[in-house]
């Protein structure tokens, strides 16, 4: 992303998305992710609160702690944000398919929204 002259803010947001992704589905070899992981990721996004790093109730908690809470639906991230986060993971997997096809054969994160 740096080589493609992406804004530092964009790079930081993308890194945070990847960290959250690992928190949600786990850190495993790229070839071991499944469609079930993709479904779990998409379903979990719908439970994440908006502005969780700014809102007092959530900011000092890990993502796992937040996901164990009952976040009111009006406090959750929008569908547009969910779509943006999913798109970042889908784009990463497309890159992995292109560059590391010996490990990744399909984009298991591409699915119906």
DSSP file (Angstrom, degrees, kcal/mol; ACC not computed):
  #  RESIDUE AA STRUCTURE BP1 BP2  ACC     N-H-->O    O-->H-N    N-H-->O    O-->H-N    TCO  KAPPA ALPHA  PHI   PSI    X-CA   Y-CA   Z-CA
    1    1 A X      >       0   0    0      0, 0.0     5,-2.4     0, 0.0    10,-0.1   0.000 360.0 360.0 360.0 -36.2    0.0    0.0    0.0
    2    2 A X  T > 5 +     0   0    0      1,-0.2     3,-1.7     3,-0.2     6,-0.0   0.910 360.0  52.3 -65.8 -40.2    2.9    2.3    0.7
    3    3 A X  T 3 5S+     0   0    0      1,-0.3    -1,-0.2     2,-0.1     0, 0.0   0.814 107.1  53.0 -64.3 -29.5    4.4    1.6   -2.7
    4    4 A X  T 3 5S-     0   0    0      2,-0.0    -1,-0.3     1,-0.0    -2,-0.2   0.261 118.1-115.0 -89.7  11.9    1.0    2.5   -4.3
    5    5 A X  T < 5 +     0   0    0     -3,-1.7    -3,-0.2     1,-0.2     2,-0.1   0.847  51.9 171.6  59.6  40.4    1.1    5.8   -2.4
    6    6 A X      < -     0   0    0     -5,-2.4    -1,-0.2     1,-0.1     2,-0.0  -0.486  42.1 -94.8 -74.4 150.8   -1.9    5.1   -0.2
    7    7 A X     >  -     0   0    0     -2,-0.1     4,-2.2     1,-0.1     3,-0.2  -0.357  28.1-123.1 -64.3 145.8   -2.7    7.6    2.5
    8    8 A X  H  > S+     0   0    0      1,-0.2     4,-2.6     2,-0.2     5,-0.2   0.856 113.2  56.7 -59.8 -35.3   -1.2    6.7    5.9
    9    9 A X  H  > S+     0   0    0      2,-0.2     4,-2.4     1,-0.2    -1,-0.2   0.910 107.1  48.2 -62.5 -42.1   -4.7    6.9    7.4
   10   10 A X  H  > S+     0   0    0      2,-0.2     4,-2.3     1,-0.2    -2,-0.2   0.911 111.3  50.1 -64.4 -43.1   -5.9    4.3    4.9
   11   11 A X  H  X S+     0   0    0     -4,-2.2     4,-2.4     1,-0.2    -2,-0.2   0.926 111.5  48.9 -61.6 -45.1   -3.0    2.0    5.6
   12   12 A X  H  X S+     0   0    0     -4,-2.6     4,-2.2     2,-0.2    -2,-0.2   0.907 111.0  49.4 -61.8 -43.5   -3.6    2.3    9.4
   13   13 A X  H  X S+     0   0    0     -4,-2.4     4,-2.1     1,-0.2    -1,-0.2   0.900 111.3  49.9 -62.6 -40.5   -7.3    1.5    9.0
   14   14 A X  H  X S+     0   0    0     -4,-2.3     4,-2.2     2,-0.2    -2,-0.2   0.911 108.9  51.5 -66.1 -42.3   -6.5   -1.5    6.8
   15   15 A X  H  X S+     0   0    0     -4,-2.4     4,-2.2     1,-0.2    -1,-0.2   0.907 109.8  50.3 -60.1 -41.5   -4.0   -2.8    9.4
   16   16 A X  H  X S+     0   0    0     -4,-2.2     4,-2.6     1,-0.2    -1,-0.2   0.887 107.9  53.5 -63.7 -38.9   -6.7   -2.4   12.1
   17   17 A X  H  X S+     0   0    0     -4,-2.1     4,-2.4     1,-0.2    -2,-0.2   0.919 109.3  48.5 -61.1 -43.4   -9.1   -4.4    9.9
   18   18 A X  H  X S+     0   0    0     -4,-2.2     4,-2.1     2,-0.2    -2,-0.2   0.895 111.1  49.9 -65.1 -39.9   -6.6   -7.2    9.6
   19   19 A X  H  X S+     0   0    0     -4,-2.2     4,-2.0     2,-0.2    -2,-0.2   0.917 112.3  47.5 -63.9 -43.0   -6.0   -7.3   13.3
   20   20 A X  H  X S+     0   0    0     -4,-2.6     4,-2.1     1,-0.2    -2,-0.2   0.896 108.1  56.5 -64.2 -39.6   -9.7   -7.4   14.0
   21   21 A X  H  X S+     0   0    0     -4,-2.4     4,-2.7     1,-0.2     5,-0.5   0.929 108.2  46.6 -56.1 -47.4  -10.1  -10.2   11.4
   22   22 A X  H  X S+     0   0    0     -4,-2.1     4,-1.8     1,-0.2    -1,-0.2   0.881 110.4  53.5 -65.0 -38.2   -7.5  -12.3   13.3
   23   23 A X  H  < S+     0   0    0     -4,-2.0    -1,-0.2     2,-0.2    -2,-0.2   0.854 114.5  42.7 -62.9 -34.0   -9.3  -11.6   16.6
   24   24 A X  H  < S+     0   0    0     -4,-2.1    -2,-0.2    -5,-0.1    -1,-0.2   0.948 131.8  16.0 -80.3 -51.2  -12.6  -12.8   15.1
   25   25 A X  H  < S-     0   0    0     -4,-2.7    -3,-0.2     1,-0.2    -2,-0.2   0.535 108.6-111.5-106.5  -7.2  -11.6  -15.9   13.1
   26   26 A X     <  -     0   0    0     -4,-1.8     2,-0.7    -5,-0.5    -1,-0.2  -0.056  29.1 -77.5  97.7 159.4   -8.2  -16.7   14.5
   27   27 A X        +     0   0    0     -4,-0.1     2,-0.3    -2,-0.0    -1,-0.0  -0.868  66.9 139.2-100.4 109.8   -4.6  -16.7   13.3
   28   28 A X        -     0   0    0     -2,-0.7     5,-0.1     1,-0.0    -3,-0.0  -0.915  60.6 -65.4-143.0 168.4   -3.9  -19.7   11.1
   29   29 A X    >   -     0   0    0     -2,-0.3     3,-2.4     1,-0.1     4,-0.4  -0.280  51.3-117.6 -56.7 143.1   -2.1  -20.5    7.8
   30   30 A X  G >  S+     0   0    0      1,-0.3     3,-0.9     2,-0.2    -1,-0.1   0.796 112.8  57.2 -58.6 -30.2   -3.8  -18.7    4.9
   31   31 A X  G 3  S+     0   0    0      1,-0.2    -1,-0.3    73,-0.1    74,-0.1   0.587  97.4  64.6 -76.0  -8.5   -4.7  -22.0    3.2
   32   32 A X  G <  S+     0   0    0     -3,-2.4    -1,-0.2     2,-0.1    -2,-0.2   0.523  73.5 108.0 -94.0  -6.5   -6.6  -23.2    6.3
   33   33 A X    <   -     0   0    0     -3,-0.9     2,-0.2    -4,-0.4    75,-0.1  -0.488  52.8-164.6 -73.2 143.6   -9.4  -20.5    6.2
   34   34 A X     >  -     0   0    0     -2,-0.2     4,-1.8    74,-0.1     3,-0.3  -0.676  37.8 -98.8-122.6 172.8  -12.8  -21.9    5.2
   35   35 A X  H  > S+     0   0    0      1,-0.2     4,-2.5    -2,-0.2     5,-0.2   0.838 123.3  60.4 -60.1 -32.9  -16.1  -20.6    4.0
   36   36 A X  H  > S+     0   0    0      2,-0.2     4,-2.8     1,-0.2    -1,-0.2   0.884 102.3  51.6 -62.6 -38.0  -17.3  -21.1    7.6
   37   37 A X  H  > S+     0   0    0     -3,-0.3     4,-2.7     2,-0.2    -1,-0.2   0.914 109.2  50.7 -62.7 -42.1  -14.6  -18.6    8.7
   38   38 A X  H  X S+     0   0    0     -4,-1.8     4,-2.4    70,-0.2    -2,-0.2   0.914 111.9  46.5 -60.9 -43.8  -15.9  -16.2    6.1
   39   39 A X  H  X S+     0   0    0     -4,-2.5     4,-2.7     2,-0.2     5,-0.2   0.918 112.2  50.5 -65.1 -44.0  -19.5  -16.6    7.3
   40   40 A X  H  X S+     0   0    0     -4,-2.8     4,-2.4     2,-0.2    -2,-0.2   0.910 111.0  49.8 -60.7 -42.3  -18.3  -16.1   11.0
   41   41 A X  H  X S+     0   0    0     -4,-2.7     4,-2.1     2,-0.2    -2,-0.2   0.956 112.9  45.2 -61.9 -51.1  -16.4  -13.0   10.0
   42   42 A X  H  X S+     0   0    0     -4,-2.4     4,-0.8     1,-0.2    -2,-0.2   0.909 115.4  47.6 -60.7 -42.7  -19.4  -11.4    8.2
   43   43 A X  H  < S+     0   0    0     -4,-2.7     3,-0.4     1,-0.2    -1,-0.2   0.873 110.6  51.8 -67.1 -37.0  -21.8  -12.4   11.0
   44   44 A X  H >< S+     0   0    0     -4,-2.4     3,-2.2    -5,-0.2     4,-0.4   0.864  98.8  64.4 -69.0 -36.0  -19.6  -11.0   13.7
   45   45 A X  H >< S+     0   0    0     -4,-2.1     3,-1.4     1,-0.3    32,-0.3   0.850  93.3  63.0 -55.1 -34.3  -19.2   -7.7   12.0
   46   46 A X  T 3< S+     0   0    0     -4,-0.8    -1,-0.3    -3,-0.4    -2,-0.2   0.583 102.2  51.1 -70.1  -7.7  -22.9   -7.0   12.5
   47   47 A X  T <  S+     0   0    0     -3,-2.2     2,-0.3    -4,-0.2    -1,-0.3   0.420  83.5 107.2-106.9  -1.5  -22.3   -7.1   16.3
   48   48 A X    <   -     0   0    0     -3,-1.4    29,-2.9    -4,-0.4     2,-0.1  -0.614  69.1-124.2 -83.2 134.6  -19.5   -4.6   16.5
   49   49 A X  B >   -A   76   0A   0     -2,-0.3     3,-0.8    27,-0.3    27,-0.3  -0.467  25.4-110.6 -76.3 148.8  -20.3   -1.2   18.0
   50   50 A X  T 3  S+     0   0    0     25,-2.9     5,-0.2     1,-0.2    -1,-0.1  -0.472  99.1  11.6 -73.3 150.1  -19.5    2.0   16.0
   51   51 A X  T >> S+     0   0    0     -2,-0.1     4,-2.8     1,-0.1     3,-1.8   0.841  77.5 162.6  52.3  39.5  -16.7    4.2   17.3
   52   52 A X  T <4 S+     0   0    0     -3,-0.8     9,-0.3     1,-0.3    -1,-0.1   0.719  70.2  53.0 -65.2 -20.1  -15.7    1.4   19.7
   53   53 A X  T 34 S+     0   0    0      1,-0.1    -1,-0.3     7,-0.1    -2,-0.1   0.536 117.8  37.1 -90.6  -5.7  -12.3    3.0   20.3
   54   54 A X  T <4 S+     0   0    0     -3,-1.8     2,-0.3    -4,-0.1    -2,-0.2   0.729  92.8  90.4-110.3 -35.9  -13.8    6.3   21.2
   55   55 A X  S >X S-     0   0    0     -4,-2.8     4,-2.6    -5,-0.2     3,-1.7  -0.490  74.0-136.0 -71.4 127.4  -17.0    5.4   23.2
   56   56 A X  H 3> S+     0   0    0     -2,-0.3     4,-0.5     1,-0.3    -1,-0.1   0.839 100.6  59.2 -51.6 -41.3  -16.2    5.2   26.9
   57   57 A X  H 34 S+     0   0    0      1,-0.2    -1,-0.3     2,-0.1    -5,-0.1   0.768 122.2  21.3 -62.3 -27.0  -18.2    2.0   27.3
   58   58 A X  H X4 S+     0   0    0     -3,-1.7     3,-2.2    -7,-0.2    -2,-0.2   0.672  96.3  89.2-115.0 -23.2  -16.1    0.1   24.8
   59   59 A X  H 3< S+     0   0    0     -4,-2.6    -3,-0.1     1,-0.3    -2,-0.1   0.719  91.8  44.8 -62.5 -26.4  -12.7    1.8   24.3
   60   60 A X  T 3< S+     0   0    0     -4,-0.5     2,-0.3     2,-0.1    -1,-0.3   0.288  99.8  90.1 -98.6  11.7  -10.8    0.0   27.0
   61   61 A X  S <  S-     0   0    0     -3,-2.2     2,-0.1    -9,-0.3    -3,-0.0  -0.770  76.3-117.6-108.4 151.6  -12.1   -3.5   26.1
   62   62 A X     >  -     0   0    0     -2,-0.3     4,-2.3     1,-0.1     5,-0.2  -0.354  33.8-107.0 -74.9 165.4  -10.7   -6.1   23.7
   63   63 A X  H  > S+     0   0    0      1,-0.2     4,-2.6     2,-0.2     5,-0.2   0.891 122.0  54.2 -61.5 -38.7  -12.8   -7.0   20.7
   64   64 A X  H  > S+     0   0    0      2,-0.2     4,-1.1     1,-0.2    -1,-0.2   0.907 108.4  48.4 -61.5 -42.3  -13.5  -10.4   22.3
   65   65 A X  H  4 S+     0   0    0      1,-0.2     4,-0.4     2,-0.2     3,-0.4   0.914 112.1  49.2 -64.4 -42.1  -14.8   -8.6   25.4
   66   66 A X  H >< S+     0   0    0     -4,-2.3     3,-1.5     1,-0.2    -2,-0.2   0.911 107.8  54.0 -63.7 -42.3  -17.0   -6.4   23.3
   67   67 A X  H 3< S+     0   0    0     -4,-2.6    -1,-0.2     1,-0.3    -2,-0.2   0.734 103.2  57.2 -67.8 -20.5  -18.4   -9.3   21.3
   68   68 A X  T 3< S+     0   0    0     -4,-1.1    -1,-0.3    -3,-0.4    -2,-0.2   0.584  96.2  85.2 -82.9  -9.2  -19.4  -11.0   24.6
   69   69 A X  S <  S-     0   0    0     -3,-1.5     2,-1.1    -4,-0.4    -3,-0.0  -0.468  89.6-113.3 -86.9 161.7  -21.5   -7.9   25.5
   70   70 A X        -     0   0    0     -2,-0.1     2,-0.5     3,-0.0    -3,-0.1  -0.778  37.4-165.4 -94.7  90.6  -25.0   -7.2   24.4
   71   71 A X        -     0   0    0     -2,-1.1     5,-0.1   -24,-0.2    -5,-0.0  -0.662  23.9-116.8 -80.5 122.8  -24.4   -4.2   22.1
   72   72 A X    >   -     0   0    0     -2,-0.5     3,-1.9     1,-0.1     4,-0.4  -0.282  21.7-120.3 -58.3 144.3  -27.7   -2.4   21.3
   73   73 A X  G >  S+     0   0    0      1,-0.3     3,-1.2     2,-0.2    -1,-0.1   0.824 112.2  58.8 -59.2 -33.1  -28.6   -2.5   17.6
   74   74 A X  G 3  S+     0   0    0      1,-0.2    -1,-0.3   -25,-0.0    -2,-0.1   0.679 104.0  53.4 -71.1 -14.9  -28.6    1.3   17.4
   75   75 A X  G <  S+     0   0    0     -3,-1.9   -25,-2.9   -26,-0.1    -1,-0.2   0.439  89.9 102.7 -94.8  -1.5  -24.9    1.3   18.6
   76   76 A X  B <  S-A   49   0A   0     -3,-1.2   -27,-0.3    -4,-0.4   -30,-0.1  -0.409  82.3 -90.4 -86.0 158.8  -23.6   -1.1   16.0
   77   77 A X        -     0   0    0    -29,-2.9    -1,-0.1   -32,-0.3   -29,-0.1  -0.262  50.0-103.5 -63.6 153.7  -21.7   -0.3   12.9
   78   78 A X     >  -     0   0    0      1,-0.1     4,-2.4     4,-0.0     5,-0.2  -0.229  24.5-109.9 -74.9 164.9  -23.7    0.4    9.7
   79   79 A X  H  > S+     0   0    0      1,-0.2     4,-2.6     2,-0.2     5,-0.2   0.860 120.5  57.5 -61.3 -35.1  -24.1   -2.0    6.8
   80   80 A X  H  > S+     0   0    0      2,-0.2     4,-2.2     1,-0.2    -1,-0.2   0.911 107.9  45.7 -63.2 -41.7  -21.9    0.3    4.8
   81   81 A X  H  > S+     0   0    0      2,-0.2     4,-2.5     1,-0.2     5,-0.2   0.906 111.5  52.1 -68.1 -40.9  -19.1    0.0    7.3
   82   82 A X  H  X S+     0   0    0     -4,-2.4     4,-2.5     1,-0.2    -2,-0.2   0.922 110.6  49.0 -58.6 -43.4  -19.6   -3.8    7.4
   83   83 A X  H  X S+     0   0    0     -4,-2.6     4,-2.5     1,-0.2    -2,-0.2   0.900 109.9  51.0 -63.8 -41.7  -19.3   -3.9    3.7
   84   84 A X  H  X S+     0   0    0     -4,-2.2     4,-1.6     2,-0.2    -2,-0.2   0.918 111.8  47.0 -62.4 -43.9  -16.2   -1.8    3.7
   85   85 A X  H  X S+     0   0    0     -4,-2.5     4,-1.4     1,-0.2    -2,-0.2   0.910 113.2  48.3 -65.8 -42.1  -14.5   -4.1    6.2
   86   86 A X  H  X S+     0   0    0     -4,-2.5     4,-2.7     1,-0.2    -1,-0.2   0.899 107.4  56.9 -62.8 -40.0  -15.5   -7.2    4.3
   87   87 A X  H  X S+     0   0    0     -4,-2.5     4,-2.6     1,-0.2    -1,-0.2   0.864 102.7  54.6 -61.0 -36.3  -14.2   -5.6    1.1
   88   88 A X  H  X S+     0   0    0     -4,-1.6     4,-2.0     2,-0.2    -1,-0.2   0.907 111.1  44.3 -64.4 -40.6  -10.8   -5.2    2.6
   89   89 A X  H  X S+     0   0    0     -4,-1.4     4,-2.5     2,-0.2    -2,-0.2   0.900 112.9  51.3 -71.1 -40.1  -10.6   -8.9    3.5
   90   90 A X  H  X S+     0   0    0     -4,-2.7     4,-2.3     2,-0.2    -2,-0.2   0.918 110.6  49.4 -60.9 -43.3  -11.9   -9.9    0.1
   91   91 A X  H  X S+     0   0    0     -4,-2.6     4,-2.2     2,-0.2    -2,-0.2   0.898 109.5  51.7 -63.9 -40.2   -9.3   -7.7   -1.5
   92   92 A X  H  X S+     0   0    0     -4,-2.0     4,-2.5     1,-0.2    -2,-0.2   0.935 110.8  47.9 -60.4 -45.4   -6.6   -9.3    0.6
   93   93 A X  H  X S+     0   0    0     -4,-2.5     4,-2.5     1,-0.2    -2,-0.2   0.873 108.6  53.7 -67.0 -35.6   -7.7  -12.7   -0.4
   94   94 A X  H  X S+     0   0    0     -4,-2.3     4,-2.1     2,-0.2    -1,-0.2   0.912 109.9  48.8 -61.7 -41.3   -7.8  -11.8   -4.1
   95   95 A X  H  X S+     0   0    0     -4,-2.2     4,-2.8     2,-0.2     5,-0.3   0.925 110.7  50.1 -61.7 -45.4   -4.2  -10.6   -3.7
   96   96 A X  H  X S+     0   0    0     -4,-2.5     4,-3.0     1,-0.2     8,-0.3   0.882 109.0  51.7 -63.2 -38.4   -3.2  -13.9   -2.0
   97   97 A X  H  < S+     0   0    0     -4,-2.5     4,-0.2     2,-0.2    -1,-0.2   0.923 114.5  43.6 -62.0 -44.0   -4.9  -15.9   -4.8
   98   98 A X  H  < S+     0   0    0     -4,-2.1     3,-0.3    -5,-0.2    -2,-0.2   0.906 126.8  28.9 -68.0 -42.5   -2.9  -13.9   -7.4
   99   99 A X  H  < S+     0   0    0     -4,-2.8    -2,-0.2     1,-0.2    -3,-0.2   0.756 132.5  28.5 -93.6 -27.1    0.4  -14.0   -5.6
  100  100 A X    >X  +     0   0    0     -4,-3.0     3,-2.3    -5,-0.3     4,-2.1  -0.350  64.2 150.6-133.4  52.9    0.3  -17.2   -3.5
  101  101 A X  T 34  +     0   0    0     -3,-0.3    -1,-0.1     1,-0.3    -4,-0.1   0.676  68.1  70.0 -64.1 -16.5   -1.9  -19.5   -5.5
  102  102 A X  T 34 S+     0   0    0      1,-0.2    -1,-0.3    -3,-0.1     3,-0.1   0.720 113.7  28.0 -71.8 -18.2    0.0  -22.5   -4.1
  103  103 A X  T <4 S+     0   0    0     -3,-2.3     2,-0.5     1,-0.3    -2,-0.2   0.728 123.7  45.2-108.0 -33.7   -1.6  -21.8   -0.7
  104  104 A X     <  +     0   0    0     -4,-2.1    -1,-0.3    -8,-0.3    -4,-0.1  -0.957  50.3 166.7-123.0 118.4   -4.9  -20.1   -1.6
  105  105 A X        +     0   0    0     -2,-0.5     2,-0.3     1,-0.2    -1,-0.1   0.737  67.3  17.8-100.6 -28.7   -7.2  -21.5   -4.3
  106  106 A X  S    S-     0   0    0      0, 0.0     2,-1.2     0, 0.0    -1,-0.2  -0.966  75.6-108.9-144.2 158.8  -10.4  -19.6   -3.7
  107  107 A X    >   -     0   0    0     -2,-0.3     3,-1.2     1,-0.2   -13,-0.1  -0.743  32.5-180.0 -89.6  95.9  -11.7  -16.5   -1.9
  108  108 A X  T 3  S+     0   0    0     -2,-1.2   -70,-0.2     1,-0.3    -1,-0.2   0.550  76.9  62.1 -75.1  -6.4  -13.6  -18.0    1.0
  109  109 A X  T 3  S+     0   0    0    -20,-0.1     2,-0.6   -19,-0.1    -1,-0.3   0.524  78.2  95.8 -97.5  -6.8  -14.5  -14.5    2.2
  110  110 A X    <   +     0   0    0     -3,-1.2     2,-0.3   -20,-0.1   -72,-0.1  -0.741  57.0 127.3 -82.1 124.5  -16.4  -13.6   -0.8
  111  111 A X        -     0   0    0     -2,-0.6     2,-0.3   -73,-0.1    -2,-0.0  -0.941  63.4 -58.8-162.0 180.0  -20.1  -14.3   -0.1
  112  112 A X              0   0    0     -2,-0.3     0, 0.0     1,-0.1     0, 0.0  -0.540 360.0 360.0 -74.3 136.3  -23.5  -12.9    0.0
  113  113 A X              0   0    0     -2,-0.3    -1,-0.1   -71,-0.0   -30,-0.0   0.447 360.0 360.0 -83.2 360.0  -23.9   -9.9    2.2
